[in-house]
C-alpha cells in the first residue's frame, strides 16, 4: 500500500526575525517494512541554505538557515511511502510470540524470591 504524507509547520513571529536556524526531521526512512518513493521539502521564504545529512540513528535531518528578515516561516514536506503490510504483520506476530513467552515465564517465576531470581540471572549471564 502507498501512503501519501503531507506535513506543514508554520511559524508566525510577533516581530521580524533577522536570522533563523532550524532542523527538520521529516523525511521517512526506507527499511524492511517501508520504501520511500518520493520526498519533497518546501520552505518559505525562498532564500535559504539547506544542509541535509543522516545522523547516527539513520534519521534524515535537514538543517535550514534563513539569513533574511522574515515574519513567517513555512516548512512543508510531501512524501510517498510504500508500506509492506505482509512484513509488518510477520513482525507483529513475532512480537506477540515474545509477549506470550514472557507471560509464560512471568507465570512460571511467580512467587519466586528476588534472591533466587538474582542468582538465576547471575547463572544465566556467566
C-alpha positions in Angstrom: 0.0 0.0 0.0 1.3 3.5 -0.8 0.8 6.3 1.8 0.9 9.9 0.8 2.0 12.0 3.7 1.8 15.8 3.9 3.3 17.8 6.8 3.2 21.6 7.3 4.7 23.6 10.1 4.1 27.4 10.2 6.0 29.8 12.5 4.4 33.2 12.8 6.6 35.7 14.6 5.5 38.7 16.6 8.2 40.8 15.1 10.6 40.2 12.1 13.3 37.6 12.6 16.6 38.6 11.1 18.0 35.0 11.2 16.5 31.5 11.6 18.2 28.2 12.2 16.0 25.1 12.3 16.3 21.3 11.8 13.5 19.4 10.1 13.3 15.6 10.6 10.5 14.9 8.1 12.0 12.5 5.5 10.7 9.0 6.1 13.3 6.2 6.3 13.4 3.2 4.0 13.8 -0.2 5.7 12.5 -3.7 5.5 8.9 -2.5 6.2 8.6 0.6 4.1 10.3 2.2 1.0 10.4 5.9 0.3 9.2 6.5 -3.2 9.1 10.3 -3.3 10.1 13.2 -1.0 9.9 16.9 -1.4 10.7 19.7 1.1 9.5 23.2 0.5 10.5 26.2 2.6 9.2 29.8 2.6 10.8 32.4 2.5 12.5 31.2 -0.7 16.1 32.4 0.2 17.6 29.8 2.5 20.5 27.5 2.9 19.9 23.8 3.3 22.3 21.1 4.6 21.0 17.5 4.7 22.6 14.6 6.5 21.7 11.2 8.1 22.5 11.0 11.8 23.9 8.1 13.8 20.4 6.6 14.2 19.6 6.7 10.5 17.3 9.7 10.8 17.3 12.2 7.9 18.0 15.8 9.1 17.6 19.0 7.1 19.3 22.0 8.6 17.7 25.1 7.4 19.4 28.5 7.6 17.4 31.7 6.7 19.5 34.9 6.7 17.0 37.4 5.7 14.4 39.2 7.7 11.1 37.3 7.8 7.9 37.3 9.9 6.8 33.9 8.9 8.5 30.6 8.2 6.7 27.7 6.5 8.2 24.2 6.2 6.2 21.7 4.1 7.1 18.1 3.4 5.4 15.7 0.9 6.3 12.0 0.9 5.1 8.9 -0.8 5.9 5.7 1.1 5.3 2.1 0.1 4.4 0.1 3.2 4.9 -3.7 3.1 1.9 -4.8 5.2 2.9 -8.5 5.0 6.3 -7.8 6.5 4.7 -5.7 9.2 2.2 -8.5 10.0 5.0 -11.0 10.3 6.9 -8.7 12.7 3.8 -8.2 14.8 3.3 -12.0 15.1 6.9 -12.4 16.3 6.3 -9.7 19.0 3.2 -11.5 20.0 5.2 -14.7 20.4 7.7 -12.9 22.6 4.9 -11.4 24.7 3.3 -14.9 25.1 6.7 -16.4 26.1 7.4 -13.6 28.5 3.9 -14.0 30.1 4.6 -17.8 30.5 8.0 -17.1 32.1 6.4 -14.5 34.4 3.8 -17.0 35.5 6.4 -19.7 35.9 8.5 -17.4 38.2 5.5 -16.2 40.2 6.2 -16.5 43.9 10.0 -16.9 43.4 12.0 -14.7 45.8 14.1 -11.9 44.4 17.3 -13.5 45.8 16.6 -16.7 43.7 15.8 -14.6 40.6 19.1 -12.7 41.1 21.0 -15.9 41.4 19.4 -17.3 38.3 20.3 -14.1 36.4 23.9 -14.4 37.5 24.0 -18.1 36.5 22.5 -17.2 33.1 24.8 -14.3 32.5 28.0 -16.4 33.1 
